[in-house]
Amino acid sequence: MNLTGGRATLILNICALVLALIINLEIAYVTYRVYGWLPHWSDWVVGLTPVLVMFIIRNRGLSYIFVFLHFAIAVDYFSMSRSVYLGYQIAIGSKLPFLPVILLFFLSLFCLTAYGAIILVNASLAMLNKHKRSGVDNRD
């Protein structure tokens, strides 16, 4: 596997990056129009972390799942920003506007942790297998 994990995976990751930027802009628009404040830079980091995890893991199946989740969140925020633009007063005070992005953030951190654990287990098993093949026995 090369650095990008294949052409299809790279395209999916770039699409997810574009969708993550769109989601962050929609959140910025809604929060500015409803609350009167712009999101902090850390909110942008939380929104872009799942894409960074996708670029680290480079798995096509995981990329499909994350692109689908990004697309679903983007559609939800598009309807919310359209309602705000048209002047409908929506009750997002009770609904956290960042909740889907935060859940996606924690899901990506879980996937990254699992990926790291799998790499460590595979490396440990490879070292153990190499040690067994060499026939070296260090027991006294």
C-alpha positions in Angstrom: 0.0 0.0 0.0 1.4 3.4 -0.9 1.3 6.6 1.2 -2.2 7.6 0.3 -3.7 4.1 0.5 -4.8 4.0 -3.2 -6.4 6.5 -5.6 -10.0 5.8 -4.5 -9.1 6.3 -0.9 -7.3 9.6 -1.6 -10.3 10.9 -3.6 -12.7 9.9 -0.7 -10.4 11.6 1.8 -10.3 14.8 -0.3 -14.1 14.7 -0.6 -14.4 14.3 3.1 -12.0 17.3 3.6 -14.2 19.5 1.4 -17.4 18.3 3.2 -15.7 19.0 6.6 -14.9 22.6 5.5 -18.5 23.0 4.3 -19.8 21.8 7.6 -17.6 24.2 9.6 -18.7 27.1 7.4 -22.4 26.1 7.9 -21.8 25.9 11.7 -20.1 29.3 11.7 -23.0 30.8 9.7 -25.7 29.4 11.9 -24.0 30.3 15.2 -23.3 33.8 14.0 -26.8 34.4 12.8 -28.5 32.9 15.8 -26.1 33.5 18.7 -24.1 36.4 17.3 -20.7 34.8 17.8 -18.3 32.9 15.6 -16.9 29.6 16.6 -13.5 29.4 18.2 -10.6 28.0 16.2 -10.7 24.8 18.3 -14.2 24.2 16.9 -12.6 24.1 13.5 -10.0 21.7 14.8 -12.7 19.4 16.1 -14.4 19.5 12.8 -11.3 18.7 10.8 -9.9 15.9 13.1 -12.0 13.1 11.5 -10.5 13.9 8.1 -7.0 13.9 9.6 -7.7 10.5 11.0 -8.9 9.3 7.6 -5.6 10.4 6.1 -3.7 8.6 8.8 -5.6 5.3 8.6 -6.0 5.2 4.8 -8.6 2.5 4.8 -11.2 2.5 1.9 -14.0 1.1 4.0 -13.5 3.5 6.8 -13.3 6.4 4.3 -16.6 5.4 2.8 -18.2 5.4 6.2 -16.8 8.8 7.2 -17.7 10.4 3.9 -21.3 9.2 4.3 -21.4 10.6 7.9 -19.9 13.9 6.7 -22.5 14.1 3.9 -25.3 13.4 6.3 -24.1 16.0 8.7 -23.6 18.5 5.9 -27.2 18.0 4.7 -28.5 18.5 8.2 -26.6 21.7 8.7 -27.6 22.9 5.2 -31.2 22.6 6.2 -30.5 24.4 9.4 -28.6 27.2 7.7 -31.3 27.5 5.0 -34.0 27.9 7.8 -31.9 30.6 9.4 -31.3 32.4 6.1 -35.0 32.3 5.3 -35.7 33.8 8.7 -37.4 30.9 10.4 -36.7 31.0 14.1 -35.5 27.5 14.9 -35.0 26.3 18.4 -31.3 25.3 18.3 -30.8 26.6 21.8 -32.0 23.3 23.2 -30.2 21.4 20.5 -26.5 21.6 20.6 -25.4 22.7 17.1 -22.0 21.0 17.4 -23.3 17.6 18.7 -23.0 15.6 15.4 -19.6 17.0 14.8 -18.5 16.2 18.4 -19.8 12.6 18.0 -17.9 12.2 14.8 -14.8 13.6 16.5 -15.0 11.0 19.2 -15.8 8.2 16.7 -12.6 9.2 14.8 -10.5 9.2 18.0 -11.9 5.8 18.8 -11.0 4.5 15.3 -7.5 6.0 15.6 -6.9 4.4 19.0 -8.1 1.0 17.7 -5.9 1.4 14.7 -2.9 2.1 16.9 -3.7 -0.8 19.1 -3.9 -3.1 16.1 -0.6 -1.9 14.8 1.0 -2.5 18.2 -0.4 -6.0 18.5 0.6 -6.9 14.9 4.2 -5.6 15.6 4.4 -7.6 18.8 3.1 -10.8 17.1 5.6 -10.3 14.3 8.5 -9.9 16.7 7.4 -13.0 18.7 7.1 -15.0 15.5 10.5 -13.9 14.4 12.0 -14.8 17.7 10.4 -18.3 17.6 11.7 -18.9 14.1 15.3 -18.0 15.1 15.1 -20.8 17.6 16.8 -18.7 20.3 15.9 -19.8 23.7 17.0 -17.4 26.5 15.7 -19.5 29.3 18.4 -20.6 31.8 
